C-alpha cells in the first residue's frame, strides 16, 4: 500500500477527519490533504506527528503485520546487547528526545553538525 493511502486509511478507520488531524498535530488541513493524496512527501517528524495523532506506532505506516517487524537487520551498534534498551522510544527518554528535536530545529545546520561532532568526541573519550 502507498504511504498516502495508508495515512488516509488509518485516519478513516479511527473515524477522524482531516480537521481532527489538524487539531492534534498542528499541521494545516490543506497539508494533510496533500499528504493523503500523495502530492507531497512527509518528513519523519511529520509522520511521527501523524502516528501520535492516530495513536498508532510509526511502523504501521510501512508494515502490514500485527506485530512489529524484527529488528535483526539493524546494525549491531543500534541493537541493544540484552534487547531491553529502548532509550528514547518511550517514557521520559522519549520526551527528552522530542524536546531535543524541537531545539535542534531552531539552530543552523552548521551548529547541528558541530553538536554531532562534539557528541562523537565525548563518546570517543569515554571509550578510552
N, CA, C and O atoms as CSV, one atom per row, in Angstrom:
chain,resi,resn,atom,element,x,y,z
A,1,UNK,N,N,0.839,-1.177,0.000
A,1,UNK,CA,C,0.000,0.000,0.000
A,1,UNK,C,C,0.885,1.241,0.000
A,1,UNK,O,O,1.928,1.267,0.653
A,2,UNK,N,N,0.474,2.246,-0.718
A,2,UNK,CA,C,1.200,3.504,-0.797
A,2,UNK,C,C,1.006,4.273,0.505
A,2,UNK,O,O,-0.065,4.219,1.109
A,3,UNK,N,N,2.044,4.988,0.937
A,3,UNK,CA,C,2.022,5.698,2.213
A,3,UNK,C,C,0.833,6.647,2.303
A,3,UNK,O,O,0.159,6.689,3.333
A,4,UNK,N,N,0.566,7.399,1.258
A,4,UNK,CA,C,-0.549,8.355,1.309
A,4,UNK,C,C,-1.873,7.624,1.545
A,4,UNK,O,O,-2.708,8.082,2.324
A,5,UNK,N,N,-2.059,6.495,0.875
A,5,UNK,CA,C,-3.278,5.703,1.077
A,5,UNK,C,C,-3.340,5.155,2.501
A,5,UNK,O,O,-4.408,5.095,3.110
A,6,UNK,N,N,-2.203,4.764,3.011
A,6,UNK,CA,C,-2.147,4.210,4.374
A,6,UNK,C,C,-2.539,5.275,5.397
A,6,UNK,O,O,-3.305,4.996,6.320
A,7,UNK,N,N,-2.020,6.488,5.237
A,7,UNK,CA,C,-2.360,7.569,6.168
A,7,UNK,C,C,-3.878,7.810,6.182
A,7,UNK,O,O,-4.495,7.899,7.243
A,8,UNK,N,N,-4.458,7.911,4.992
A,8,UNK,CA,C,-5.899,8.159,4.889
A,8,UNK,C,C,-6.693,6.974,5.453
A,8,UNK,O,O,-7.672,7.166,6.175
A,9,UNK,N,N,-6.273,5.770,5.126
A,9,UNK,CA,C,-6.988,4.579,5.572
A,9,UNK,C,C,-7.016,4.482,7.102
A,9,UNK,O,O,-8.067,4.223,7.689
A,10,UNK,N,N,-5.881,4.687,7.735
A,10,UNK,CA,C,-5.822,4.603,9.202
A,10,UNK,C,C,-6.663,5.719,9.819
A,10,UNK,O,O,-7.381,5.497,10.794
A,11,UNK,N,N,-6.570,6.928,9.242
A,11,UNK,CA,C,-7.365,8.047,9.760
A,11,UNK,C,C,-8.858,7.717,9.679
A,11,UNK,O,O,-9.605,7.956,10.627
A,12,UNK,N,N,-9.278,7.174,8.558
A,12,UNK,CA,C,-10.692,6.847,8.383
A,12,UNK,C,C,-11.124,5.698,9.299
A,12,UNK,O,O,-12.248,5.702,9.800
A,13,UNK,N,N,-10.246,4.718,9.524
A,13,UNK,CA,C,-10.560,3.617,10.443
A,13,UNK,C,C,-10.791,4.145,11.853
A,13,UNK,O,O,-11.597,3.598,12.606
A,14,UNK,N,N,-10.084,5.202,12.200
A,14,UNK,CA,C,-10.216,5.804,13.534
A,14,UNK,C,C,-11.365,6.813,13.589
A,14,UNK,O,O,-11.575,7.464,14.612
A,15,UNK,N,N,-12.114,6.943,12.474
A,15,UNK,CA,C,-13.230,7.887,12.384
A,15,UNK,C,C,-12.804,9.324,12.688
A,15,UNK,O,O,-13.504,10.055,13.389
A,16,UNK,N,N,-11.655,9.713,12.156
A,16,UNK,CA,C,-11.151,11.064,12.326
A,16,UNK,C,C,-11.223,11.813,11.004
A,16,UNK,O,O,-11.078,11.221,9.935
A,17,UNK,N,N,-11.445,13.111,11.084
A,17,UNK,CA,C,-11.440,13.950,9.894
A,17,UNK,C,C,-10.060,14.577,9.722
A,17,UNK,O,O,-9.222,14.520,10.621
A,18,UNK,N,N,-9.842,15.170,8.565
A,18,UNK,CA,C,-8.589,15.897,8.370
A,18,UNK,C,C,-8.507,17.066,9.353
A,18,UNK,O,O,-7.418,17.438,9.787
A,19,UNK,N,N,-9.643,17.635,9.698
A,19,UNK,CA,C,-9.676,18.700,10.706
A,19,UNK,C,C,-9.235,18.200,12.070
A,19,UNK,O,O,-8.566,18.917,12.814
A,20,UNK,N,N,-9.612,16.953,12.402
A,20,UNK,CA,C,-9.167,16.364,13.673
A,20,UNK,C,C,-7.643,16.227,13.689
A,20,UNK,O,O,-6.990,16.497,14.696
A,21,UNK,N,N,-7.097,15.801,12.549
A,21,UNK,CA,C,-5.637,15.655,12.452
A,21,UNK,C,C,-4.972,17.013,12.585
A,21,UNK,O,O,-3.921,17.135,13.215
A,22,UNK,N,N,-5.579,18.037,11.993
A,22,UNK,CA,C,-5.045,19.396,12.107
A,22,UNK,C,C,-4.976,19.818,13.574
A,22,UNK,O,O,-3.966,20.363,14.021
A,23,UNK,N,N,-6.051,19.563,14.320
A,23,UNK,CA,C,-6.084,19.931,15.740
A,23,UNK,C,C,-5.049,19.165,16.552
A,23,UNK,O,O,-4.424,19.729,17.450
A,24,UNK,N,N,-4.865,17.892,16.246
A,24,UNK,CA,C,-3.972,17.043,17.032
A,24,UNK,C,C,-2.502,17.242,16.689
A,24,UNK,O,O,-1.636,17.014,17.534
A,25,UNK,N,N,-2.206,17.667,15.455
A,25,UNK,CA,C,-0.805,17.769,15.028
A,25,UNK,C,C,-0.320,19.190,14.844
A,25,UNK,O,O,0.882,19.448,14.910
A,26,UNK,N,N,-1.245,20.123,14.613
A,26,UNK,CA,C,-0.848,21.488,14.289
A,26,UNK,C,C,-0.556,21.672,12.808
A,26,UNK,O,O,-0.218,22.774,12.373
A,27,UNK,N,N,-0.684,20.594,12.025
A,27,UNK,CA,C,-0.486,20.682,10.574
A,27,UNK,C,C,-1.768,21.208,9.937
A,27,UNK,O,O,-2.863,20.832,10.356
A,28,UNK,N,N,-1.650,22.058,8.948
A,28,UNK,CA,C,-2.825,22.601,8.267
A,28,UNK,C,C,-3.599,21.488,7.563
A,28,UNK,O,O,-3.015,20.538,7.043
A,29,UNK,N,N,-4.921,21.627,7.558
A,29,UNK,CA,C,-5.763,20.616,6.915
A,29,UNK,C,C,-5.425,20.475,5.438
A,29,UNK,O,O,-5.464,19.370,4.897
A,30,UNK,N,N,-5.093,21.584,4.779
A,30,UNK,CA,C,-4.726,21.520,3.359
A,30,UNK,C,C,-3.448,20.698,3.160
A,30,UNK,O,O,-3.307,19.998,2.157
A,31,UNK,N,N,-2.519,20.786,4.119
A,31,UNK,CA,C,-1.287,19.992,4.051
A,31,UNK,C,C,-1.606,18.510,4.257
A,31,UNK,O,O,-1.066,17.646,3.566
A,32,UNK,N,N,-2.490,18.230,5.217
A,32,UNK,CA,C,-2.912,16.848,5.462
A,32,UNK,C,C,-3.530,16.272,4.189
A,32,UNK,O,O,-3.271,15.124,3.830
A,33,UNK,N,N,-4.340,17.068,3.518
A,33,UNK,CA,C,-4.962,16.625,2.271
A,33,UNK,C,C,-3.911,16.320,1.206
A,33,UNK,O,O,-4.000,15.306,0.513
A,34,UNK,N,N,-2.916,17.198,1.078
A,34,UNK,CA,C,-1.846,16.958,0.094
A,34,UNK,C,C,-1.082,15.684,0.414
A,34,UNK,O,O,-0.698,14.948,-0.494
A,35,UNK,N,N,-0.859,15.418,1.696
A,35,UNK,CA,C,-0.174,14.183,2.096
A,35,UNK,C,C,-1.011,12.965,1.716
A,35,UNK,O,O,-0.492,11.994,1.167
A,36,UNK,N,N,-2.302,13.023,2.011
A,36,UNK,CA,C,-3.174,11.882,1.776
A,36,UNK,C,C,-3.430,11.633,0.287
A,36,UNK,O,O,-3.826,10.534,-0.100
A,37,UNK,N,N,-3.207,12.633,-0.529
A,37,UNK,CA,C,-3.377,12.466,-1.970
A,37,UNK,C,C,-2.046,12.244,-2.686
A,37,UNK,O,O,-1.998,12.189,-3.915
A,38,UNK,N,N,-0.971,12.117,-1.915
A,38,UNK,CA,C,0.338,11.819,-2.493
A,38,UNK,C,C,0.962,12.982,-3.238
A,38,UNK,O,O,1.831,12.775,-4.085
A,39,UNK,N,N,0.539,14.200,-2.941
A,39,UNK,CA,C,1.076,15.366,-3.634
A,39,UNK,C,C,2.321,15.930,-2.968
A,39,UNK,O,O,3.015,16.769,-3.541
A,40,UNK,N,N,2.598,15.470,-1.768
A,40,UNK,CA,C,3.807,15.886,-1.062
A,40,UNK,C,C,4.318,14.705,-0.242
A,40,UNK,O,O,3.550,13.822,0.138
A,41,UNK,N,N,5.595,14.701,0.020
A,41,UNK,CA,C,6.224,13.614,0.780
A,41,UNK,C,C,6.488,14.109,2.198
A,41,UNK,O,O,7.161,15.124,2.382
A,42,UNK,N,N,5.965,13.403,3.201
A,42,UNK,CA,C,6.140,13.864,4.580
A,42,UNK,C,C,7.541,13.581,5.110
A,42,UNK,O,O,8.194,12.613,4.719
A,43,UNK,N,N,7.975,14.448,6.002
A,43,UNK,CA,C,9.232,14.204,6.709
A,43,UNK,C,C,8.968,13.182,7.814
A,43,UNK,O,O,7.817,12.869,8.120
A,44,UNK,N,N,10.022,12.680,8.395
A,44,UNK,CA,C,9.873,11.735,9.501
A,44,UNK,C,C,9.177,12.413,10.682
A,44,UNK,O,O,8.353,11.796,11.356
A,45,UNK,N,N,9.507,13.672,10.928
A,45,UNK,CA,C,8.862,14.403,12.024
A,45,UNK,C,C,7.358,14.503,11.793
A,45,UNK,O,O,6.578,14.372,12.736
A,46,UNK,N,N,6.944,14.734,10.551
A,46,UNK,CA,C,5.521,14.800,10.228
A,46,UNK,C,C,4.866,13.447,10.445
A,46,UNK,O,O,3.764,13.372,10.990
A,47,UNK,N,N,5.532,12.374,10.024
A,47,UNK,CA,C,4.976,11.034,10.238
A,47,UNK,C,C,4.849,10.714,11.722
A,47,UNK,O,O,3.895,10.057,12.141
A,48,UNK,N,N,5.813,11.180,12.518
A,48,UNK,CA,C,5.718,10.965,13.964
A,48,UNK,C,C,4.503,11.693,14.530
A,48,UNK,O,O,3.813,11.160,15.398
A,49,UNK,N,N,4.234,12.911,14.044
A,49,UNK,CA,C,3.039,13.644,14.488
A,49,UNK,C,C,1.773,12.883,14.107
A,49,UNK,O,O,0.846,12.768,14.909
A,50,UNK,N,N,1.739,12.369,12.889
A,50,UNK,CA,C,0.589,11.576,12.453
A,50,UNK,C,C,0.415,10.356,13.340
A,50,UNK,O,O,-0.699,10.054,13.766
A,51,UNK,N,N,1.499,9.654,13.622
A,51,UNK,CA,C,1.416,8.444,14.443
A,51,UNK,C,C,0.858,8.775,15.825
A,51,UNK,O,O,0.022,8.037,16.347
A,52,UNK,N,N,1.310,9.868,16.416
A,52,UNK,CA,C,0.793,10.259,17.727
A,52,UNK,C,C,-0.678,10.647,17.634
A,52,UNK,O,O,-1.474,10.279,18.498
A,53,UNK,N,N,-1.041,11.387,16.590
A,53,UNK,CA,C,-2.427,11.821,16.422
A,53,UNK,C,C,-3.360,10.638,16.211
A,53,UNK,O,O,-4.496,10.641,16.685
A,54,UNK,N,N,-2.876,9.628,15.502
A,54,UNK,CA,C,-3.697,8.451,15.205
A,54,UNK,C,C,-3.563,7.370,16.269
A,54,UNK,O,O,-4.261,6.357,16.228
A,55,UNK,N,N,-2.659,7.594,17.225
A,55,UNK,CA,C,-2.417,6.646,18.308
A,55,UNK,C,C,-2.021,5.272,17.776
A,55,UNK,O,O,-2.563,4.246,18.186
A,56,UNK,N,N,-1.052,5.282,16.844
A,56,UNK,CA,C,-0.501,4.047,16.287
A,56,UNK,C,C,1.019,4.153,16.288
A,56,UNK,O,O,1.557,5.259,16.232
A,57,UNK,N,N,1.716,3.030,16.351
A,57,UNK,CA,C,3.170,3.076,16.219
A,57,UNK,C,C,3.561,3.507,14.801
A,57,UNK,O,O,2.836,3.228,13.847
A,58,UNK,N,N,4.669,4.165,14.667
A,58,UNK,CA,C,5.134,4.683,13.383
A,58,UNK,C,C,5.259,3.583,12.325
A,58,UNK,O,O,5.009,3.829,11.145
A,59,UNK,N,N,5.640,2.382,12.737
A,59,UNK,CA,C,5.845,1.309,11.759
A,59,UNK,C,C,4.551,0.918,11.046
A,59,UNK,O,O,4.609,0.317,9.974
A,60,UNK,N,N,3.389,1.242,11.608
A,60,UNK,CA,C,2.109,0.903,10.963
A,60,UNK,C,C,1.963,1.561,9.595
A,60,UNK,O,O,1.215,1.070,8.750
A,61,UNK,N,N,2.663,2.654,9.373
A,61,UNK,CA,C,2.571,3.326,8.079
A,61,UNK,C,C,3.312,2.560,6.982
A,61,UNK,O,O,3.068,2.780,5.796
A,62,UNK,N,N,4.213,1.664,7.375
A,62,UNK,CA,C,5.066,0.988,6.408
A,62,UNK,C,C,4.945,-0.531,6.428
A,62,UNK,O,O,5.512,-1.202,5.566
A,63,UNK,N,N,4.223,-1.080,7.385
A,63,UNK,CA,C,4.232,-2.521,7.619
A,63,UNK,C,C,2.813,-3.007,7.877
A,63,UNK,O,O,2.080,-2.399,8.657
A,64,UNK,N,N,2.423,-4.099,7.226
A,64,UNK,CA,C,1.055,-4.615,7.335
A,64,UNK,C,C,0.824,-5.540,8.521
A,64,UNK,O,O,-0.322,-5.728,8.928
A,65,UNK,N,N,1.867,-6.119,9.084
A,65,UNK,CA,C,1.698,-7.113,10.139
A,65,UNK,C,C,1.150,-6.542,11.432
A,65,UNK,O,O,1.186,-5.332,11.657
A,66,UNK,N,N,0.646,-7.419,12.272
A,66,UNK,CA,C,0.099,-7.019,13.566
A,66,UNK,C,C,1.201,-6.740,14.589
A,66,UNK,O,O,1.048,-5.876,15.453
A,67,UNK,N,N,2.296,-7.466,14.488
A,67,UNK,CA,C,3.397,-7.274,15.428
A,67,UNK,C,C,4.509,-6.495,14.731
A,67,UNK,O,O,4.628,-6.549,13.506
A,68,UNK,N,N,5.322,-5.776,15.497
A,68,UNK,CA,C,6.407,-5.012,14.871
A,68,UNK,C,C,7.368,-5.932,14.123
A,68,UNK,O,O,7.578,-7.073,14.535
A,69,UNK,N,N,7.947,-5.452,13.041
A,69,UNK,CA,C,8.928,-6.268,12.325
A,69,UNK,C,C,10.157,-6.498,13.197
A,69,UNK,O,O,10.482,-5.685,14.061
A,70,UNK,N,N,10.823,-7.604,12.959
A,70,UNK,CA,C,12.040,-7.900,13.719
A,70,UNK,C,C,13.114,-6.886,13.390
A,70,UNK,O,O,13.224,-6.447,12.245
A,71,UNK,N,N,13.894,-6.515,14.362
A,71,UNK,CA,C,14.935,-5.501,14.184
A,71,UNK,C,C,16.292,-6.126,13.862
A,71,UNK,O,O,17.322,-5.462,13.980
A,72,UNK,N,N,16.301,-7.381,13.463
A,72,UNK,CA,C,17.566,-8.070,13.254
A,72,UNK,C,C,18.398,-7.466,12.123
A,72,UNK,O,O,19.610,-7.677,12.067
A,73,UNK,N,N,17.762,-6.721,11.226
A,73,UNK,CA,C,18.513,-6.143,10.128
A,73,UNK,C,C,19.217,-4.842,10.513
A,73,UNK,O,O,19.974,-4.283,9.720
A,74,UNK,N,N,18.965,-4.363,11.732
A,74,UNK,CA,C,19.640,-3.149,12.185
A,74,UNK,C,C,21.100,-3.449,12.503
A,74,UNK,O,O,21.431,-4.572,12.883
A,75,UNK,N,N,21.968,-2.467,12.352
A,75,UNK,CA,C,23.371,-2.684,12.713
A,75,UNK,C,C,23.496,-3.030,14.195
A,75,UNK,O,O,22.688,-2.596,15.016
A,76,UNK,N,N,24.505,-3.807,14.520
A,76,UNK,CA,C,24.701,-4.226,15.916
A,76,UNK,C,C,24.844,-3.051,16.856
A,76,UNK,O,O,24.408,-3.121,18.005
A,77,UNK,N,N,25.451,-1.964,16.384
A,77,UNK,CA,C,25.631,-0.789,17.243
A,77,UNK,C,C,24.289,-0.191,17.658
A,77,UNK,O,O,24.189,0.440,18.711
A,78,UNK,N,N,23.263,-0.385,16.842
A,78,UNK,CA,C,21.952,0.158,17.144
A,78,UNK,C,C,21.166,-0.776,18.045
A,78,UNK,O,O,20.384,-0.324,18.880
A,79,UNK,N,N,21.369,-2.069,17.881
A,79,UNK,CA,C,20.642,-3.050,18.679
A,79,UNK,C,C,21.232,-3.123,20.078
A,79,UNK,O,O,22.443,-2.997,20.258
A,80,UNK,N,N,20.383,-3.324,21.052
A,80,UNK,CA,C,20.850,-3.464,22.430
A,80,UNK,C,C,21.409,-4.864,22.634
A,80,UNK,O,O,20.929,-5.834,22.047
A,81,UNK,N,N,22.429,-4.950,23.476
A,81,UNK,CA,C,23.052,-6.242,23.746
A,81,UNK,C,C,22.068,-7.201,24.406
A,81,UNK,O,O,22.054,-8.392,24.093
A,82,UNK,N,N,21.245,-6.685,25.318
A,82,UNK,CA,C,20.308,-7.561,26.012
A,82,UNK,C,C,18.884,-7.440,25.484
A,82,UNK,O,O,17.987,-8.114,25.991
A,83,UNK,N,N,18.653,-6.604,24.484
A,83,UNK,CA,C,17.334,-6.456,23.901
A,83,UNK,C,C,16.376,-5.611,24.719
A,83,UNK,O,O,15.233,-5.417,24.306
A,84,UNK,N,N,16.808,-5.099,25.874
A,84,UNK,CA,C,15.926,-4.319,26.743
A,84,UNK,C,C,16.168,-2.820,26.656
A,84,UNK,O,O,15.457,-2.053,27.306
A,85,UNK,N,N,17.136,-2.383,25.884
A,85,UNK,CA,C,17.472,-0.966,25.823
A,85,UNK,C,C,16.619,-0.279,24.759
A,85,UNK,O,O,16.895,-0.377,23.563
A,86,UNK,N,N,15.592,0.409,25.211
A,86,UNK,CA,C,14.709,1.124,24.295
A,86,UNK,C,C,14.763,2.619,24.598
A,86,UNK,O,O,13.752,3.313,24.493
A,87,UNK,N,N,15.936,3.111,24.972
A,87,UNK,CA,C,16.079,4.508,25.348
A,87,UNK,C,C,15.631,5.404,24.204
A,87,UNK,O,O,16.029,5.213,23.055
A,88,UNK,N,N,14.809,6.369,24.529
A,88,UNK,CA,C,14.337,7.321,23.541
A,88,UNK,C,C,13.058,6.923,22.849
A,88,UNK,O,O,12.503,7.708,22.081
A,89,UNK,N,N,12.572,5.708,23.106
A,89,UNK,CA,C,11.366,5.248,22.419
A,89,UNK,C,C,10.095,5.481,23.218
A,89,UNK,O,O,9.013,5.583,22.639
A,90,UNK,N,N,10.205,5.567,24.542
A,90,UNK,CA,C,9.011,5.810,25.331
A,90,UNK,C,C,9.391,6.444,26.660
A,90,UNK,O,O,10.565,6.533,27.018
A,91,UNK,N,N,8.373,6.879,27.376
A,91,UNK,CA,C,8.583,7.447,28.696
A,91,UNK,C,C,9.370,8.739,28.689
A,91,UNK,O,O,9.323,9.517,27.736
A,92,UNK,N,N,10.095,8.948,29.774
A,92,UNK,CA,C,10.858,10.185,29.957
A,92,UNK,C,C,11.924,10.369,28.876
A,92,UNK,O,O,12.164,11.489,28.426
A,93,UNK,N,N,12.566,9.271,28.458
A,93,UNK,CA,C,13.603,9.413,27.435
A,93,UNK,C,C,13.015,9.857,26.097
A,93,UNK,O,O,13.663,10.595,25.355
A,94,UNK,N,N,11.805,9.420,25.781
A,94,UNK,CA,C,11.148,9.857,24.539
A,94,UNK,C,C,10.808,11.341,24.619
A,94,UNK,O,O,10.942,12.067,23.635
A,95,UNK,N,N,10.369,11.787,25.791
A,95,UNK,CA,C,10.087,13.216,25.955
A,95,UNK,C,C,11.364,14.033,25.806
A,95,UNK,O,O,11.345,15.124,25.236
A,96,UNK,N,N,12.473,13.507,26.317
A,96,UNK,CA,C,13.766,14.178,26.187
A,96,UNK,C,C,14.166,14.293,24.717
A,96,UNK,O,O,14.593,15.356,24.267
A,97,UNK,N,N,14.028,13.200,23.972
A,97,UNK,CA,C,14.367,13.206,22.548
A,97,UNK,C,C,13.477,14.192,21.800
A,97,UNK,O,O,13.948,14.906,20.915
A,98,UNK,N,N,12.205,14.232,22.149
A,98,UNK,CA,C,11.287,15.156,21.493
A,98,UNK,C,C,11.693,16.611,21.770
A,98,UNK,O,O,11.739,17.432,20.853
A,99,UNK,N,N,11.984,16.921,23.035
A,99,UNK,CA,C,12.414,18.292,23.373
A,99,UNK,C,C,13.690,18.656,22.634
A,99,UNK,O,O,13.838,19.774,22.142
A,100,UNK,N,N,14.620,17.691,22.560
A,100,UNK,CA,C,15.870,17.929,21.843
A,100,UNK,C,C,15.607,18.200,20.364
A,100,UNK,O,O,16.236,19.078,19.773
A,101,UNK,N,N,14.678,17.449,19.762
A,101,UNK,CA,C,14.371,17.656,18.347
A,101,UNK,C,C,13.781,19.044,18.109
A,101,UNK,O,O,14.064,19.671,17.088
A,102,UNK,N,N,12.962,19.529,19.046
A,102,UNK,CA,C,12.408,20.876,18.906
A,102,UNK,C,C,13.508,21.929,18.934
A,102,UNK,O,O,13.477,22.895,18.171
A,103,UNK,N,N,14.475,21.734,19.817
A,103,UNK,CA,C,15.581,22.698,19.905
A,103,UNK,C,C,16.491,22.627,18.687
A,103,UNK,O,O,16.945,23.653,18.181
A,104,UNK,N,N,16.756,21.408,18.218
A,104,UNK,CA,C,17.650,21.260,17.074
A,104,UNK,C,C,17.079,21.887,15.806
A,104,UNK,O,O,17.832,22.322,14.935
A,105,UNK,N,N,15.766,21.936,15.700
A,105,UNK,CA,C,15.142,22.570,14.527
A,105,UNK,C,C,15.427,24.061,14.470
A,105,UNK,O,O,15.376,24.668,13.401
A,106,UNK,N,N,15.730,24.652,15.626
A,106,UNK,CA,C,15.882,26.108,15.705
A,106,UNK,C,C,17.310,26.580,15.476
A,106,UNK,O,O,17.558,27.786,15.442
A,107,UNK,N,N,18.256,25.657,15.317
A,107,UNK,CA,C,19.641,26.076,15.105
A,107,UNK,C,C,20.068,25.760,13.678
A,107,UNK,O,O,19.414,24.995,12.969
A,108,UNK,N,N,21.167,26.359,13.279
A,108,UNK,CA,C,21.635,26.191,11.895
A,108,UNK,C,C,22.206,24.788,11.670
A,108,UNK,O,O,22.540,24.066,12.610
A,109,UNK,N,N,22.302,24.439,10.401
A,109,UNK,CA,C,22.860,23.135,10.022
A,109,UNK,C,C,24.304,23.013,10.507
A,109,UNK,O,O,24.699,21.954,10.994
A,110,UNK,N,N,25.079,24.056,10.383
A,110,UNK,CA,C,26.471,24.014,10.850
A,110,UNK,C,C,26.549,23.772,12.348
A,110,UNK,O,O,27.405,23.019,12.812
A,111,UNK,N,N,25.658,24.406,13.111
A,111,UNK,CA,C,25.652,24.192,14.557
A,111,UNK,C,C,25.226,22.761,14.902
A,111,UNK,O,O,25.750,22.171,15.846
A,112,UNK,N,N,24.281,22.205,14.143
A,112,UNK,CA,C,23.892,20.801,14.374
A,112,UNK,C,C,25.068,19.872,14.113
A,112,UNK,O,O,25.303,18.933,14.873
A,113,UNK,N,N,25.807,20.132,13.038
A,113,UNK,CA,C,26.982,19.305,12.731
A,113,UNK,C,C,28.024,19.422,13.837
A,113,UNK,O,O,28.665,18.435,14.199
A,114,UNK,N,N,28.192,20.625,14.370
A,114,UNK,CA,C,29.148,20.823,15.456
A,114,UNK,C,C,28.724,20.024,16.679
A,114,UNK,O,O,29.575,19.423,17.335
A,115,UNK,N,N,27.434,19.999,17.006
A,115,UNK,CA,C,26.950,19.232,18.149
A,115,UNK,C,C,27.170,17.736,17.969
A,115,UNK,O,O,27.561,17.043,18.909
A,116,UNK,N,N,26.920,17.238,16.760
A,116,UNK,CA,C,27.161,15.820,16.474
A,116,UNK,C,C,28.641,15.503,16.637
A,116,UNK,O,O,29.004,14.482,17.221
A,117,UNK,N,N,29.481,16.371,16.125
A,117,UNK,CA,C,30.928,16.165,16.255
A,117,UNK,C,C,31.327,16.164,17.737
A,117,UNK,O,O,32.104,15.314,18.174
A,118,UNK,N,N,30.798,17.109,18.497
A,118,UNK,CA,C,31.098,17.190,19.924
A,118,UNK,C,C,30.652,15.916,20.639
A,118,UNK,O,O,31.404,15.360,21.438
A,119,UNK,N,N,29.435,15.451,20.358
A,119,UNK,CA,C,28.943,14.222,20.992
A,119,UNK,C,C,29.827,13.031,20.629
A,119,UNK,O,O,30.105,12.184,21.477
A,120,UNK,N,N,30.269,12.963,19.377
A,120,UNK,CA,C,31.162,11.878,18.948
A,120,UNK,C,C,32.472,11.915,19.721
A,120,UNK,O,O,33.002,10.874,20.109
A,121,UNK,N,N,32.990,13.111,19.941
A,121,UNK,CA,C,34.233,13.249,20.689
A,121,UNK,C,C,34.054,12.815,22.144
A,121,UNK,O,O,34.931,12.156,22.703
A,122,UNK,N,N,32.938,13.174,22.756
A,122,UNK,CA,C,32.670,12.776,24.140
A,122,UNK,C,C,32.611,11.255,24.242
A,122,UNK,O,O,33.186,10.674,25.163
A,123,UNK,N,N,31.930,10.615,23.316
A,123,UNK,CA,C,31.828,9.152,23.318
A,123,UNK,C,C,33.195,8.527,23.114
A,123,UNK,O,O,33.544,7.558,23.788
A,124,UNK,N,N,33.964,9.070,22.195
A,124,UNK,CA,C,35.290,8.532,21.911
A,124,UNK,C,C,36.183,8.623,23.145
A,124,UNK,O,O,36.944,7.696,23.424
A,125,UNK,N,N,36.101,9.732,23.892
A,125,UNK,CA,C,36.920,9.890,25.099
A,125,UNK,C,C,36.483,8.922,26.190
A,125,UNK,O,O,37.326,8.424,26.936
A,126,UNK,N,N,35.192,8.644,26.301
A,126,UNK,CA,C,34.713,7.726,27.334
A,126,UNK,C,C,35.142,6.294,27.082
A,126,UNK,O,O,35.258,5.506,28.021
A,127,UNK,N,N,35.382,5.942,25.805
A,127,UNK,CA,C,35.805,4.588,25.465
A,127,UNK,C,C,37.250,4.328,25.876
A,127,UNK,O,O,37.660,3.173,25.995
A,128,UNK,N,N,38.009,5.365,26.089
A,128,UNK,CA,C,39.435,5.202,26.431
A,128,UNK,C,C,39.625,4.692,27.812
A,128,UNK,O,O,40.760,4.503,28.249
